[in-house]
């Protein structure tokens, strides 16, 4: 059975939602029965780990998984601080999550943005101590913000479970600035979201059009050299092109996260996450990506949503966390 402390891959649910959302944003709709079968397949592939957030699928993804059943699967949920901390805000959100999931605790709970880190984490710690959360992580945090979060948790004798940030072949900032190494050195997992860059890092010969991908279509020509390398590696290994992007992340010590709605997508994710690319393959992919210099969702994508620190009552600037 899957070890939450050593997950192979994570299944994202941002593509789940209503028929209107699926067609309008994702370009196609899949009936619930197909997603339910994908959940069953996740158990067979030993990757029954699902990442959720309140806004995924315009709020429907969490209700869907609660409806489908959570037996023998692990849930990852988030608190997103779009406002400054208010006492009880995290508790209220988590209790709503548990109600949606129809369960009594979540496997991993993430502070989704680094706003009022100390205050939000301390309330998450309260919920952890009450047994409502098994592990605590942070998401979209810089290296310094991760270090501060670890210090706060260490003071309470709690290990920082993981960091969940954007990572892909064409977005390796967190590796370049030392965050990935810091995580490895401290036994902290690094979950990489958008490893396929919302469908940009798939086979260009069979790319499907959708409103979500339309914005990125103009980037395809610039990535021609990267696609050539990905296609060559895929053909040599007998796998699909997007599996190369997933295997790249896994080979760098990143837990790959991709959205899955079909059983076949779950199987492909599990297979790719267990592939270790050679050093030569990694160098070729990185070189082609660097030459293309294409950015879609950079490491600082969510910084505009991080609120500035509030001032203390005496007018002094509060310490930045």
C-alpha positions as CSV (number, residue, x, y, z in Angstrom):
1,X,0.0,0.0,0.0
2,X,1.2,3.5,-0.8
3,X,3.4,5.2,1.8
4,X,2.3,8.9,2.2
5,X,5.9,9.7,3.2
6,X,7.2,8.3,-0.1
7,X,4.5,8.9,-2.8
8,X,5.3,8.0,-6.4
9,X,2.9,10.6,-7.9
10,X,-0.1,12.8,-7.2
11,X,-3.4,13.0,-9.1
12,X,-4.6,16.6,-9.5
13,X,-8.3,17.3,-9.6
14,X,-8.4,20.9,-11.0
15,X,-9.9,19.5,-14.3
16,X,-12.8,17.9,-12.4
17,X,-16.1,19.8,-12.4
18,X,-19.5,20.3,-13.9
19,X,-20.3,19.7,-17.5
20,X,-20.4,23.4,-18.2
21,X,-16.9,23.9,-16.6
22,X,-15.4,20.9,-18.3
23,X,-16.5,22.0,-21.8
24,X,-16.1,25.7,-21.3
25,X,-12.6,25.6,-19.7
26,X,-11.1,22.1,-20.4
27,X,-12.6,21.6,-23.8
28,X,-14.4,18.3,-23.2
29,X,-16.6,16.6,-20.6
30,X,-16.3,13.2,-19.1
31,X,-19.1,11.5,-17.1
32,X,-18.7,10.7,-13.5
33,X,-18.5,7.0,-14.2
34,X,-15.2,7.6,-16.1
35,X,-13.6,9.5,-13.2
36,X,-14.8,6.9,-10.7
37,X,-13.1,4.3,-12.8
38,X,-9.9,6.5,-12.7
39,X,-10.1,6.5,-8.9
40,X,-10.3,2.7,-8.9
41,X,-7.3,2.6,-11.3
42,X,-5.3,4.8,-8.8
43,X,-5.6,2.0,-6.2
44,X,-4.5,-0.6,-8.7
45,X,-1.5,1.5,-9.6
46,X,-0.7,2.3,-6.0
47,X,-1.0,6.1,-6.4
48,X,-4.3,6.7,-4.7
49,X,-3.3,10.3,-3.7
50,X,-5.6,13.1,-4.8
51,X,-4.8,16.8,-4.5
52,X,-7.8,19.2,-4.0
53,X,-8.6,22.8,-3.2
54,X,-11.8,24.7,-2.6
55,X,-11.8,26.4,-6.0
56,X,-11.0,23.4,-8.2
57,X,-13.7,22.8,-10.7
58,X,-15.3,26.0,-9.6
59,X,-15.9,24.4,-6.2
60,X,-17.2,21.0,-7.4
61,X,-14.1,18.8,-7.3
62,X,-14.2,18.3,-3.6
63,X,-17.9,17.4,-3.6
64,X,-17.3,15.0,-6.4
65,X,-14.7,13.0,-4.5
66,X,-16.9,12.9,-1.4
67,X,-19.7,11.6,-3.5
68,X,-17.6,9.0,-5.3
69,X,-16.2,7.6,-2.0
70,X,-12.7,7.9,-0.4
71,X,-12.1,4.4,0.8
72,X,-8.4,3.4,0.5
73,X,-7.4,6.8,-0.9
74,X,-5.3,9.7,0.5
75,X,-6.5,13.3,0.4
76,X,-4.5,16.4,0.1
77,X,-6.3,19.7,0.8
78,X,-5.4,23.4,1.1
79,X,-6.2,26.6,2.9
80,X,-5.8,29.6,0.6
81,X,-5.4,32.9,2.5
82,X,-6.9,35.5,0.1
83,X,-7.4,37.8,3.1
84,X,-5.3,38.5,6.2
85,X,-5.6,36.0,9.1
86,X,-8.7,36.0,11.2
87,X,-9.1,33.7,14.1
88,X,-11.0,30.5,13.1
89,X,-10.6,31.1,9.4
90,X,-8.6,27.9,8.8
91,X,-10.8,25.8,11.0
92,X,-13.9,27.0,9.2
93,X,-12.4,26.1,5.9
94,X,-11.1,22.7,6.9
95,X,-14.4,21.7,8.5
96,X,-16.1,22.6,5.2
97,X,-13.5,20.4,3.4
98,X,-14.1,17.5,5.7
99,X,-17.9,17.9,5.1
100,X,-17.3,17.8,1.4
101,X,-15.0,14.8,1.6
102,X,-17.3,13.0,4.0
103,X,-14.3,12.1,6.2
104,X,-12.8,12.9,9.6
105,X,-9.3,14.0,8.6
106,X,-7.1,14.8,5.7
107,X,-3.7,13.2,4.9
108,X,-1.9,16.5,4.0
109,X,-3.0,20.0,4.6
110,X,-1.2,22.9,2.8
111,X,-1.0,26.6,3.5
112,X,-1.5,27.6,-0.1
113,X,0.0,31.1,0.0
114,X,2.5,32.8,2.3
115,X,0.2,35.4,3.7
116,X,0.5,35.8,7.6
117,X,2.5,32.6,7.7
118,X,2.9,32.4,11.5
119,X,-0.7,33.0,12.3
120,X,-2.1,30.7,9.7
121,X,0.4,27.9,10.5
122,X,-0.3,28.1,14.2
123,X,-4.0,27.5,13.6
124,X,-3.2,24.6,11.3
125,X,-1.0,23.2,14.1
126,X,-4.0,23.4,16.4
127,X,-6.0,21.3,13.9
128,X,-3.1,18.9,13.6
129,X,-2.9,18.4,17.3
130,X,-6.7,17.7,17.3
131,X,-6.1,14.9,14.9
132,X,-7.9,16.5,11.9
133,X,-4.7,16.7,9.8
134,X,-2.0,14.0,9.4
135,X,0.7,16.2,7.8
136,X,1.4,19.9,7.2
137,X,2.9,21.4,4.0
138,X,3.3,24.8,2.3
139,X,2.6,25.8,-1.3
140,X,3.9,28.5,-3.5
141,X,6.5,29.6,-0.9
142,X,10.0,30.9,-1.6
143,X,13.0,29.3,0.0
144,X,13.1,31.8,2.8
145,X,9.4,31.4,3.5
146,X,9.9,27.6,3.6
147,X,12.7,28.0,6.1
148,X,10.5,30.2,8.3
149,X,7.7,27.7,8.1
150,X,10.0,24.9,9.1
151,X,11.2,26.9,12.1
152,X,7.6,27.5,13.2
153,X,6.7,23.8,12.9
154,X,10.0,22.7,14.5
155,X,9.1,24.8,17.6
156,X,6.0,22.6,18.0
157,X,7.9,19.4,17.3
158,X,6.2,18.9,13.9
159,X,8.0,18.0,10.7
160,X,7.3,20.1,7.6
161,X,5.9,17.4,5.3
162,X,6.4,19.0,2.0
163,X,6.5,22.0,-0.4
164,X,4.1,22.1,-3.3
165,X,5.4,24.4,-6.0
166,X,5.3,24.7,-9.8
167,X,8.0,22.6,-11.5
168,X,8.5,21.3,-15.1
169,X,11.2,21.0,-17.7
170,X,10.6,24.6,-18.6
171,X,10.1,25.9,-15.1
172,X,13.1,24.9,-12.9
173,X,13.5,28.1,-10.9
174,X,13.0,26.3,-7.6
175,X,15.9,23.9,-8.4
176,X,18.1,26.8,-9.6
177,X,17.6,28.9,-6.5
178,X,18.3,26.0,-4.1
179,X,14.8,25.2,-2.8
180,X,14.7,21.7,-4.2
181,X,18.1,20.9,-2.7
182,X,17.1,22.4,0.7
183,X,14.0,20.1,0.7
184,X,16.1,17.0,0.0
185,X,18.7,18.0,2.6
186,X,15.9,18.3,5.2
187,X,13.8,15.3,4.3
188,X,11.0,17.5,3.0
189,X,9.1,16.3,-0.1
190,X,8.7,18.5,-3.1
191,X,5.5,18.1,-5.0
192,X,5.6,19.7,-8.5
193,X,2.4,20.9,-9.9
194,X,1.7,21.7,-13.7
195,X,4.5,19.4,-14.8
196,X,2.8,19.2,-18.2
197,X,2.3,23.0,-18.3
198,X,-1.5,22.7,-18.8
199,X,-1.0,20.5,-21.9
200,X,1.9,22.4,-23.5
201,X,4.4,19.6,-22.8
202,X,2.5,16.9,-24.7
203,X,2.9,15.5,-28.2
204,X,2.7,18.5,-30.5
205,X,1.6,16.2,-33.3
206,X,-1.6,15.3,-31.6
207,X,-2.3,18.3,-29.3
208,X,-6.0,18.9,-28.7
209,X,-7.4,22.4,-28.7
210,X,-9.3,23.8,-25.7
211,X,-10.0,27.2,-24.3
212,X,-7.4,26.5,-21.5
213,X,-4.7,25.6,-24.0
214,X,-5.5,28.4,-26.5
215,X,-3.4,30.9,-24.7
216,X,-0.3,28.6,-24.9
217,X,-0.7,27.5,-28.5
218,X,1.6,30.4,-29.8
219,X,4.4,29.0,-27.6
220,X,4.4,25.7,-29.5
221,X,6.7,26.8,-32.4
222,X,9.3,28.1,-29.9
223,X,9.4,24.7,-28.2
224,X,10.1,22.8,-31.5
225,X,13.7,21.7,-30.4
226,X,12.4,20.5,-27.0
227,X,9.7,18.5,-28.6
228,X,12.2,16.9,-30.9
229,X,14.2,15.6,-27.9
230,X,11.1,14.6,-26.0
231,X,9.8,12.6,-29.0
232,X,13.1,10.9,-29.6
233,X,13.3,9.8,-25.9
234,X,9.7,8.7,-25.9
235,X,10.2,6.5,-29.0
236,X,13.4,5.0,-27.7
237,X,11.8,4.1,-24.4
238,X,8.4,3.1,-25.9
239,X,6.5,5.6,-23.9
240,X,4.3,8.7,-24.7
241,X,5.7,12.2,-25.0
242,X,4.0,13.6,-21.9
243,X,5.4,10.7,-19.9
244,X,8.9,12.0,-20.7
245,X,7.9,15.3,-18.9
246,X,6.6,13.4,-16.0
247,X,9.7,11.1,-15.8
248,X,11.9,14.1,-16.0
249,X,10.4,15.5,-12.8
250,X,10.5,12.2,-11.0
251,X,14.1,11.7,-12.0
252,X,15.0,15.1,-10.4
253,X,13.4,14.1,-7.1
254,X,10.2,15.9,-7.6
255,X,6.8,14.1,-6.9
256,X,5.0,14.8,-10.2
257,X,1.4,16.0,-10.1
258,X,-0.9,15.8,-13.1
259,X,-4.6,16.1,-13.6
260,X,-6.2,12.7,-14.3
261,X,-9.8,12.1,-15.3
262,X,-9.4,8.8,-17.2
263,X,-8.1,5.4,-16.1
264,X,-5.5,5.5,-18.9
265,X,-4.1,8.8,-17.7
266,X,-3.7,7.3,-14.2
267,X,-1.8,4.3,-15.6
268,X,0.4,6.6,-17.7
269,X,1.2,8.8,-14.7
270,X,2.1,5.8,-12.6
271,X,4.3,4.3,-15.3
272,X,6.1,7.5,-16.0
273,X,6.7,8.4,-12.4
274,X,8.6,5.2,-12.0
275,X,11.0,5.8,-14.9
276,X,14.5,7.2,-14.2
277,X,16.0,9.1,-17.1
278,X,19.7,9.0,-17.7
279,X,21.9,11.9,-17.0
280,X,22.4,12.4,-20.7
281,X,18.6,12.5,-21.4
282,X,18.2,15.0,-18.6
283,X,21.0,17.2,-19.9
284,X,19.5,17.2,-23.5
285,X,16.0,18.1,-22.2
286,X,17.3,20.9,-20.1
287,X,19.5,22.3,-22.8
288,X,16.6,22.3,-25.3
289,X,14.3,23.9,-22.8
290,X,16.8,26.6,-21.9
291,X,17.4,27.4,-25.5
292,X,13.7,27.7,-26.2
293,X,13.4,30.1,-23.1
294,X,9.6,29.7,-23.0
295,X,7.8,30.6,-19.8
296,X,4.1,29.8,-19.1
297,X,3.5,29.9,-15.4
298,X,6.6,31.1,-13.7
299,X,7.7,30.4,-10.2
300,X,6.3,33.7,-9.0
301,X,2.9,33.2,-10.6
302,X,0.9,33.6,-7.4
303,X,3.0,36.4,-5.8
304,X,0.4,39.1,-6.7
305,X,-2.1,37.3,-4.4
306,X,0.3,37.4,-1.4
307,X,-0.8,40.2,0.9
308,X,1.7,42.6,2.4
309,X,2.4,42.2,6.1
310,X,0.2,44.2,8.3
311,X,1.7,46.9,10.6
312,X,1.7,46.6,14.3
313,X,-0.6,48.8,16.4
314,X,2.3,50.9,17.4
315,X,3.0,51.8,13.8
316,X,6.1,49.7,13.5
317,X,6.3,47.4,10.6
318,X,5.6,43.8,11.5
319,X,8.4,41.3,11.0
320,X,8.2,39.8,7.5
321,X,7.7,36.1,7.4
